Amino acid sequence: MACESALPAIMDEQALMGLNPNADACYRQRALAYFEQLKESLDGWEVCAQALAKGVYSDDHVKFFCFQVLEHQIKFRHGSLTAAQQQLIRDTLMKWLQAQLMNVHPEKPFIRNKAAQVLALTFVMEYLTLWPKFFFDILNLVGLNPNGVDIYLRTLMAIDAEVVDRDILHSPEETRRNTLIKDSMRGQCIPALVESWFQILQTYQHTHSELTCQCLEVVGAYVSWIDLNLIANDRFVNLLLSQMSMEELREEACDCLFEIVNKGMDPVDKTKLVESLCQVLQSAGFFNIEQEEDVDFLAKFSRLVNGMGQSLVLSWTKLSKMGDVKVSAEALRAVEAKVPLMLQLLIHEDDDISANIVGFCYDYLHVLKQLPALNEQQKTNVEAIMLAVMNKLKYDDEYNFENEGEDEAMFVEYRKQLKMLLDRLAQVSPELLLEAVHRVFNATMQNWQTVQFMEVEVAIRLLYMLGEALPASHGAHFSGDTTKTSTLQSMMRTLVSCGVSEYQHSSVTLEFFETAVRYDKFFLVEPQHIPSVLMAFLDHRGLRHSSPKVRSRVAYLFSRFIKTLHKHMNAFIEDILSRIQDLLELAPPENGFPALLSSDDQLFMFETAGVLIVNGESPAERKQALMRSLLTPLMEAFRMLLAKLPQEAGDERQAVLADCLSHAVGFASRTSKVFSNKQTVKQCGCSEVYLDCLQTFLPALSCPVQRGPLRSAVRSFLHRMIICLEEEVLPFIPAASQHMLKDCEPRDLQEFIPLVSQITAKFKNQVSPFLQEIFMPLVMAIFEVLSRPAEENDQTAALEKQMLRRSYFTFIQTIASSGMNEVMASQGAENIERVLFTIIQGAVDFPDPIAQKTCFIILSRLVELWGGKDGLVGFPDFIYKHIVPACFMAPLKPTFDLSDAQTVLTLSECTLTLHMIHLKRGPECIQFLQEYLPSLQVSAEITQELCQVLQQPDVKVLKNYMKVFFQQAKL
């Protein structure tokens, strides 16, 4: 809009009506347009300034709007305002502030916050140059008027956000400016500000808790960068301590002390500061936490103690490194003196209070770990921390296992923190931890029938946690150190033989199975326990448990258990298969009953069945029969459902059937995971069964409905069969490919290309005729999808196209690098040219370094194949017309970012392409470059230099040279 001056001195009242959130859309639209008009106008904003200074409007939305217009001017136009206009802004803000002092009813908080933001922005723009007396002017105006003090404190917090807050990213220029502002404030006004804070805290502590809390927050924010002596003195600290005893102020006062303690400083000074603060807090009775009932305050106090403890540990670490033995010993004594208080807070029944002290506890253990030996007191401390952690790991009665919400999620997070402490305890004293867990575990397991669930769960949980706390290579917990192995073995023996798997609580049941599987190597040492644990997996305790959550987890754990112990399963194979038979059925979509296991859980069951059958010691015929009986029901169900699918009318019903069909294919696919190649399938006599599956599933590709999910499932199965059946799959590939290329979506193609690439890489020349036949239809399908119009802002469509483009280039790369140049060479000159142009386009035009890198790899390979004397007719001409220019045009593009690692890799491939051209074409290439480079405004000297570097044999030298060449060219 034109920046015309002389807007009317009154505001557009109708437009202002649109500021109300409940206004009609047309009014809201008009208000937006008016906002833009005032922002763009050179002096239109002045009407807003006048309205604020004179208090013309009482409507909150209009006041907020006026501040927004003013904010825009200061933020984006300040430099171009005249001196008079800048003065107008200052006057407006001070007049508005003066008006606040008289207000009986203060402005709404959102207006006050916006005013503070605008004041802070003005301060940032003008403090160093135009308004050095900013704070003195405000303090002189507001004095101790509560409304004025409120705006003053909000402004200080807004300045902190603009100038100090480390979470906000600033440009280098802004960072320099902020440093200057802070330096200037330290020299000019910080003592006055600190004095004003003291006066506010003292004046309002009994009458206006909100203002006092605001002021405490300001002190906490500023203390990190101002002279600490201004705050850490008797006068100020005594005031803060007195406020620690006032109910409405104590939490903020605690936070303020925490910020003081957290300030970075010399380790000796920090130790003195913390110690003096501790003495005062202790003598004031704050360490007697058992008498304190306010858990919110205690959570803050715990955070303060944590800050003090961690500060002392940091001081000790620094002093130890400096080699000052005497002073570091004092720091360590100071740390140890806080341990009793830390333990009281750690064991507190409120988890928030306990969680807030974990950091100090962890750091203290780290200190102990570094000491050459522990004294008796330190050993006692370690044991006390251990007991506290074991106690705090317990669930409470309120934990809702069936419907876990926010409270439960917080407890799970808290448990993770406790686990960190347990791991650290193991590093400090593994023997102590092992002994303590052994003691608790045995005592609990002896009486598990009469103990509450949380006690039983935590006992097993501790055994489980030892697996990570006392690490063993590849889970070999039962070999090596005899003390550890015999203790763990004894606990595992107790776990599986004491009957605790019958405990009637899901948390105990899950912990039992998790632990049995974590220590599955135990059963290699004592295989006599396998049958009882197998029964637990298979009956009401495991796969038949009443809780779906337990059944689901057990399905996964069972598959892991069988995989590890398959050599010990021979005697049980057929019994297990018959017991899980109903869990291996495809849940029919019309059955209204919920299945025992979800389809995802069933995948693990099919994989387990496959592992049992294949790894058994039965003869091949028996294995084949078992595998056929496992897969035949799937094939039968598949045929029946596939026949039904096209007859279904509703989309929803079709989707349900397609889902069921996909599951059937997925289950069959999962049974084959146990095979690594054709040899292993043949040995088990299972090739025929999988070929039958293939013939059963392939007709789904020609189903007219639900193409996406069906194609996806069959495609995944084909991937597996290429590994399991190898060349036996080849006869099925042409027809399958034909179906998969019909009516393609980007995603279909993107998933189909890896299949063709897998076939190409595996079978190479064997599939050359097939590839020659499918090459152009596949390429044309890709071109067709890529050329489809998409909406400009459709990010999903753009990403799909980018991924498809990458897949296409990867496919061409696979063919080129598999030595099957006849596949492309046989496509006819016109088609070859078309494909080559897409590769040049991919290398140069699309700012996607991953695709560009692939394109240069292809070009380099094609030059190697066709660029010599007996290469493809006309290809040398293509090299000079297109490939050499691409090697220069791509890196010269503004989007080619040489500070990006992926782009540097692309440049490396681009350089290798140039190198290959020189290898194949020799002096002719050098001659061409001497004529071509001057057209890019490259000087004769640099041209000569580049040609010389290209002719020397070391590619690394060429790569480094080209990087510098393009960096210089882009300056």
C-alpha positions, 0 to 999 in steps of 0.5 A: 500500500502507498505510504501516504501521510496525513491519515485522519487524526481519528481512528476508523471506528468501524474497523475497530469493531472488528477487533472484538473476537466475537465480531463478524468475519467482514468486520474482522477482515476490515480490522486486519486491513486497517492494521496493515494500513496503519503499519505501512503508513509513515505517520498513521501510527501517530493516531494510535500514540495519541489514543494511548497518551490521552486514554481515548479508548476504554475497549481493551482490544483497541488499546492492545491494537494501538500497542501492536501498531506502536510495537511494529514501528519500534521493531521495524521502522525505528531507524527511519523515524524522525527525532520528533517521532522518536520523541513522540514514542517516548512521550506516549509511553511515559504519559500512558504510564503516568495515567496508570498511576491514577487508575483505580482499576489496573489494566488487564494483565495482557495489556500490561504485558504488551505495554511492558514489551513495547517499553522493553523494545524502546529501551533496547533501541534507545538506551545506548544512544537516545535514552540513557536515563530510561530507568531513572525516568521510570523510577522517578515517575512510578516511585512506589505506586503499586500500578507503576511498580507492576509495569516497571517489573514487567518491563524488567522481565521483558528486557530480560527476555530481549537482552539476556534470555539464552533460550532465544536465538540472537544474531551476532549483531544483536548479541554484541548490542546486548553485551553493550547494554548489559555493560552499560547497565552495570556501570550506570544503573544496576545499583539503583535498580537493586535498591528499587527492588529492595524497597519494593520487597520491603514495602509490599511484602505484607500488603501486596504478595503478587508484586513482591513475587514479581520482584523476586522473579526479577531479582532471580532473572538479573542475578546471573549477570550483575555484581553478586555482592549487591544481592548476596549481602546481609541486608538482602539475604535476611530479607529473602530469608524472612520471606521464606517464612511467609506463606505467599512469598516463600516459593518465589523467595526459594527460587530467588535463592536458587538463582543466587546459588546457581550464579557462575563464580570462583569455586572458593567464593561459591563454597563460602557463599553456599556454606554461609547460606546453609548456616543461615537456613539451618539456624532458621529451622529450614532443614527440619523438613519433617515438620514441614507440611507444605509439599509445594514449598518443599519441592522448591526447597528441594530444588534449592538444596539440589542447586547448593549441593551441585554447586559444591560438587562443581567447586570440589571438581574444579579445586581437585583439578587445580590440585588444591588439596586443602581447599578441595577437602573443605569443599568435600566436607561441605558436600558430605555435610549436606548428605543427611538433608539430601537423603531426607528429601530423596526418601520423601513420600512426595515424588516431586520433592524426591525428583528435585534432589536426584541431580545432587545425589547423582553428582555426589555418587560421581564424587565417591566414584572418583575417590581412591577408597570409601571411608565408613561414613561414605559406605553408610551414605551409599547404603542409605541412597541404595535403600532410598532408591529401592523404596522410591521405585515402588508403585503407589496404590493410586497407580492406574495400570489399565488406564495410564494418564499424566500422573502415571507418565510422570512416575515412569519418568521419575523411575528412569531418574532413579534407574540412573542413580542405581546405575551410578551406585553400581559403578561406585560399589557393585558388591554392595548393590548386588548384596542389597538387591539379593537381600531384598529379593530373597526376603520378598520371594520367601513370602510373596503370597502375603506381600503387597504387589508393589513390594513383589514388583520392585523386588523383581524389578531390582533383579531386572535392573541389575542386568544393565547396572552390572553390564555383561558382554552380550548378556553373558551374566552367568560366566566370569566373576563367580560372586556375581554369577552365583548370586544372579543365578541363585536369584533367577533360580528362586524367581522361576521356582518360587511360584511368583509367576502366579501373583495376581497383579499385571505389574508383577506378571510383566516384570516376571516375564521381562526378567526371564527374557533379560536373563534368558542365558540363565536357561542355557546354564540350568535348562531344567527350568525351561518347561516351567517357564514355557508353561507360564508363557503359554497359560493364563499367566502369559499369552492367556492373561486377562489383560490385553497389555500383558498378552501383547508384551508377552507375545513379543517376549515369548518370541525373544525367549524362543529365539535364544533357546531354540536349541533346547526346544526340540522336545516341546515343539509340537506341544507348543505349536498345538497350544498356540494354534488358536493364536495363529488364526487370521481373525475374520473381519466379521467376527464381533469378538475381540481377538486375544492378540492384535495383528501386530502381536500375531506377527511375533507368534508366527515368527516364533512358530517359524523359528520352532519349526525350522530349528527343530531336529525333525527330518525335512518332511516333518518340517515341511508338513508343519510349515504347510499346516501353519501356512495353509489356513492363511492361504485358504482364508486369503483366497476366500477373502480376496473373492469377497473383496470386490463384491463389498459395497462400502469403502469401510468394509472393503478397507477392513477386508483389505486389512485382513488380507494384508495381515495374512500376507504379513504373517506368511512373510514373518514365518520366513524371517528365520531363513537367511537364504535359499539353501536354508529353505531347501534344507527344510523342504519349505520351498514348495510351501512358499511358492504356493503362498506366492501363487495364492497372494499374487492375484491380489495385485489385479484386484480392482479395489484397495490397490494400495494396501494389497500391493504394499503387502504383496510387494513386501512378500516378494522382497522376502521371497527373493531372499528365500527362493532366489531364482525360483521367484523370477517367473512370477516377476514380469506379471507382478510388475505389470500389475504394479505399474498400472494406475500408480500413485507416487508411493506405489512407485517409490515402493516398487523401485526398491523391489526392481533394484533388489532383483537387479542387484541380486540376479544381474544378467539373469534378469537383463531381458526382463529389465530391458522390457520393463525399463521404459514402462517404469520410467514412463510411469515415473515421468507421468506421476512426476508431471502431475500438477500439484498445489503450490503449498502442498508439502506432502505432494512435494515431498512424495515427488522428491522421494520418488525422484530420488528412488528413480535416480537410485534405480538408474544407479543400480542398473548402471553399477550392476554392469548392465549397460545393455539394459539402457543401451537397448532402449533406442536413441530417443529414449536414452537421450530422454533418460540422460536429460533427466539425470542432467536435470537431477544433477543441476536443477533440483536443490536436493543434494542426495539426488544430485549426488546419485546423479553424478555417480550415474554420470561418472559410471556412464562416462566410464561405460560409454565415454571411451573410443568404442562407447555409445555412438554420440555419447562423447558429444553429450559429454561436452554439451551437457555433462561437463557444463553440469559439473560447473553449473550445479555447484555454482547454483545459489542453492548449492550450499558448501557448508552443508555436509551432504552438499560437499559429498555431492561436490566430491562425486561431481569432481569424480565425474570430471576426473572420469571424463579426463581419464576417458577423453584425455587431451581433448577434454583439457582442450574443451575446458580451455575453451569452455571455462572463459565463457563462465568468466573464469580467468585464463590463469585459473583455467590453466591452473584447473586443467593442470590439477585435473591432469595430475593423478591424485584425486584428493588434490583435485577434490580440495582444489574444486571445493576452493574453486567454487567457494571463490567463485561464489564470493 
